[in-house]
Amino acid sequence: MDGKLIIFSSPSGAGKTTLVKHLLKQNLGLSFSVSATSRPMRAHETDGVDYHFMNQDTFKRKVDEGAFLEWEEVYPGLFYGTLHTEVENMLSAGRNVIFDVDVVGALNIKQAFPDSSLAVFVSPPSLDALEKRLRGRGTETEETLKQRLARARMEMEYAPRFDHIIINDDLQKALEEAESVVRSFLNIPA
């Protein structure tokens, strides 16, 4: 397995998905690891592209079968995880894999592949800025917003355990920093 793993994680709304999508458009030879989730599909999402959508029973059955490299119940009743087959197929083809996963999942992947992975934490400039971003999405109820902000506080405590932290207070700078860090890790000149 010659491929490397680049793991991006952050609290919801901090910008990791935007950074990952940018990196996938660059000439970096990255393949996206599509996570599995038990949450409902949103209007703009496609099964197998954004996530592997499955109901809770199917997700739990796959957990029992040992199908996940990592998984977590991120919010009550909402499970997220990375399927072993998703990663193994790309690595065995010699591809570099990029992940957009929760904080605990990121650290679990890093632990499983310590010598061939880079874990990047994307931090909002503040919890207030994060709240504004989440409200701006228009996808949150007051209840889910409170859940996400409480989880964000907990996730921010994990940041020092990552290889690199990007503070996303200026999107253009964050995009440039993400690309620079990944190029360096993959030994690809700018």
Stockholm file with secondary structure:
# STOCKHOLM 1.0

chainA/1-190         MDGKLIIFSSPSGAGKTTLVKHLLKQNLGLSFSVSATSRPMRAHETDGVDYHFMNQDTFKRKVDEGAFLEWEEVYPGLFYGTLHTEVENMLSAGRNVIFDVDVVGALNIKQAFPDSSLAVFVSPPSLDALEKRLRGRGTETEETLKQRLARARMEMEYAPRFDHIIINDDLQKALEEAESVVRSFLNIPA
#=GR chainA/1-190 SS CCCCEEEEECSTTSSHHHHHHHHHHSSSCEEECCCEECSCCCTTCCBTTTBEECCHHHHHHHHHTTCEEEEEEEETTEEEEEEHHHHHHHHHTTCEEEEEECHHHHHHHHHHSTTSEEEEEEECSCHHHHHHHHHHHTCCCHHHHHHHHHHHHHHHTTGGGSSEEEECSSHHHHHHHHHHHHHHHHTCCC
#=GC SS_cons         CCCCEEEEECSTTSSHHHHHHHHHHSSSCEEECCCEECSCCCTTCCBTTTBEECCHHHHHHHHHTTCEEEEEEEETTEEEEEEHHHHHHHHHTTCEEEEEECHHHHHHHHHHSTTSEEEEEEECSCHHHHHHHHHHHTCCCHHHHHHHHHHHHHHHTTGGGSSEEEECSSHHHHHHHHHHHHHHHHTCCC
//
